[in-house]
């Protein structure tokens, strides 16, 4: 497989990233969420201006393979990994890991001692393998649907997140 490249978000990326967001939810989360839940979640990309505003308001990295976007991730503030989505055709090929590696380094550079993610039930094992620890289960409302996720935190740079013994 060609190497994964990373670059900052460009305005022209928004339609492709919205499509990746929707495809990722529709195809990768079907074992953990109902069709109605997935539709409600994916609908967050229908308003492209709002979707763009969310990504533009954060530090957003785009993963590319042969110059084509295949995934993206965003860092909100210095310590919240807000969004991490990979096109289903490129799942489990190192794209999400490359994005996480970069955001973890950027969070550290911004002074964060830990990074937090609201991990979907589908993404929870991925984050656990990367050293994130489950803090609490959450239920969020999206449209008329309830979705569950887990707040997970990873210590950065050898520090221990508050509330965790080493």
matplotlib code that plots the C-alpha trace (Angstrom):
import matplotlib.pyplot as plt

x = [0.0, 1.3, 2.4, -0.1, 0.5, -0.8, -1.6, -3.7, -7.3, -8.0, -11.3, -11.7, -11.6, -14.9, -17.2, -14.8, -14.4, -18.2, -18.4, -15.8, -17.6, -20.9, -19.3, -17.3, -20.4, -22.6, -20.2, -17.9, -20.3, -23.2, -22.3, -22.6, -25.3, -28.8, -29.6, -31.6, -28.7, -26.2, -28.5, -28.9, -25.2, -24.3, -26.8, -24.4, -22.6, -25.7, -25.2, -21.9, -21.4, -21.8, -19.6, -16.9, -17.2, -16.6, -13.5, -12.2, -12.6, -10.2, -6.8, -7.8, -5.4, -6.3, -4.7, -4.0, -2.9, -1.5, -2.8, -6.4, -8.1, -8.8, -9.4, -9.3, -8.9, -9.4, -7.9, -10.2, -8.3, -5.1, -6.5, -9.6, -9.4, -12.8, -13.2, -11.4, -12.9, -11.4, -12.9, -14.1, -11.9, -8.8, -9.8, -7.3, -4.4, -2.7, -4.6, -6.2, -2.9, -1.0, -3.7, -3.6, 0.2, 0.2, -2.5, -0.9, 2.3, 0.5, -1.4, 1.9, 3.4, 0.4, 1.1, -1.4, -0.5, -3.3, -5.6, -9.3, -11.6, -15.3, -14.9, -17.8, -18.4, -16.8, -13.6, -13.2, -10.9, -8.7, -8.2, -7.7, -4.9, -3.3, -3.2, -6.4, -8.3, -12.1, -13.3, -17.1, -19.9, -22.0, -25.3, -25.7, -28.8, -28.5, -31.8, -34.3, -31.7, -29.6, -26.1, -23.5, -19.8, -17.0, -14.9, -11.3, -8.1, -4.4, -1.5, 1.0, 4.7, 4.9, 2.4, -0.5, -4.0, -5.7, -7.5, -5.3, -2.7, 0.4]
y = [0.0, 3.5, 5.6, 7.7, 11.5, 14.1, 17.7, 20.5, 20.9, 22.9, 24.5, 22.3, 19.2, 19.7, 17.8, 14.9, 14.8, 15.0, 12.0, 10.1, 11.0, 9.5, 6.4, 5.7, 5.8, 3.9, 1.1, 0.7, 1.1, -1.2, -3.8, -1.4, 1.1, 0.6, 2.0, 4.8, 5.7, 5.7, 7.9, 10.4, 10.5, 10.8, 13.6, 15.9, 16.3, 17.3, 21.0, 21.4, 24.9, 23.8, 20.7, 23.0, 25.5, 22.6, 21.4, 24.9, 25.8, 23.0, 21.8, 19.4, 17.0, 15.2, 11.8, 11.2, 8.3, 9.2, 12.8, 11.7, 12.3, 9.0, 10.2, 13.1, 13.9, 17.1, 18.4, 20.8, 23.0, 21.4, 18.2, 16.8, 14.5, 15.5, 13.7, 10.7, 9.2, 7.0, 5.9, 2.3, 1.3, 2.3, 1.1, -1.0, 0.1, 2.5, 5.7, 6.3, 5.4, 8.0, 10.6, 9.8, 9.8, 13.3, 14.7, 13.2, 15.0, 18.2, 18.1, 17.5, 20.5, 22.6, 21.7, 19.0, 16.3, 14.0, 13.6, 12.8, 11.3, 10.5, 7.1, 5.4, 1.8, 0.9, 2.9, 2.0, -1.0, 1.1, 3.7, 1.1, -0.5, 3.0, 3.3, 5.3, 4.4, 4.4, 7.1, 6.9, 5.7, 8.4, 8.6, 11.5, 12.6, 13.1, 14.1, 11.6, 8.9, 8.0, 6.9, 5.6, 6.3, 6.2, 9.1, 7.8, 9.5, 8.9, 10.2, 12.1, 12.4, 10.1, 12.0, 10.3, 11.7, 13.1, 10.3, 7.5, 5.6, 4.7]
z = [0.0, -0.8, 2.1, 4.0, 3.7, 6.1, 5.4, 6.8, 5.8, 2.6, 1.8, -1.3, 1.0, 2.7, 0.2, 0.2, 4.0, 4.4, 2.1, 4.1, 7.3, 6.0, 4.4, 7.5, 9.7, 7.3, 6.6, 9.6, 12.5, 11.5, 14.0, 16.9, 15.9, 14.3, 10.9, 12.4, 14.7, 11.8, 9.7, 12.5, 13.1, 9.4, 9.0, 10.8, 7.5, 5.5, 6.3, 4.6, 5.9, 9.5, 8.9, 7.4, 10.3, 12.8, 10.9, 10.3, 13.9, 14.9, 13.9, 11.2, 9.4, 6.2, 5.5, 1.8, -0.3, -3.7, -3.0, -2.5, 0.9, 2.6, 6.2, 8.6, 12.3, 14.3, 17.5, 19.5, 21.8, 22.9, 24.3, 22.7, 19.7, 18.3, 15.0, 13.5, 10.3, 7.6, 4.3, 4.7, 1.7, 3.7, 7.2, 9.1, 6.9, 9.2, 8.2, 11.6, 13.4, 11.3, 12.1, 15.8, 16.0, 14.5, 16.7, 19.8, 18.9, 18.2, 21.4, 23.3, 21.5, 22.6, 26.2, 26.7, 29.2, 28.1, 25.1, 25.4, 22.8, 22.8, 21.2, 19.4, 20.4, 17.0, 17.7, 21.4, 20.7, 18.4, 21.1, 23.8, 21.7, 21.6, 25.4, 25.9, 29.1, 29.4, 31.8, 31.5, 29.2, 27.6, 25.9, 23.4, 21.5, 17.7, 16.2, 17.6, 18.3, 21.3, 20.7, 23.1, 23.3, 25.8, 27.0, 26.8, 27.9, 27.0, 29.0, 26.8, 27.3, 30.3, 32.4, 34.1, 33.5, 36.6, 38.5, 37.2, 39.1, 37.2]

ax = plt.figure().add_subplot(projection="3d")
ax.plot(x, y, z, "-o")
ax.set_aspect("equal")
plt.show()
